Amino acid sequence: MADTDRLAQTNRVLESFIQERDWEQFHTIKNIIASIGIEAAELAETVQWSNPSVDDAKNDPNLMQNLSHELADVMLYCLRLSSILGLDPIELMNKKIILNAEKYPADLVRGSSAKYTEYV
């Protein structure tokens, strides 16, 4: 329950931040989806010409800060879209994990990165 409470608190802080700036008027579904894509591209840009391992990233404070900031931007926009649509992000993710488990049975796909359509 604590994780849900932390997410709900973050959502309240985000909603307050947006209301204090009168930004609701700009937060259409299209604009938020576009912002998610833009921020995801900025996240990808942090490693555009490199391929750091997890250890490389963790040992590079500048890279970790850049990754953290861009990842936060993506997540905040996703949280905002969930809020606008009245969707529970935890419920959405849990349902998607169940769907993915059905598409990718562990015994069938272990060690493979192939798309689920290749297993049918």
Number of C-alpha atoms within 10 A of each C-alpha: 6 7 9 12 10 11 15 15 12 14 17 13 12 16 16 12 12 16 12 10 8 10 11 12 8 11 16 12 14 11 13 18 16 13 17 20 14 14 20 16 14 19 20 14 14 15 14 10 8 8 10 12 9 8 8 12 16 13 11 11 11 11 16 15 13 16 19 12 15 20 16 14 19 20 15 16 21 17 21 23 21 17 15 14 9 9 13 13 18 13 10 11 11 11 12 12 12 11 11 12 11 11 16 18 12 11 7 11 15 9 8 9 7 10 11 14 8 7 11 6
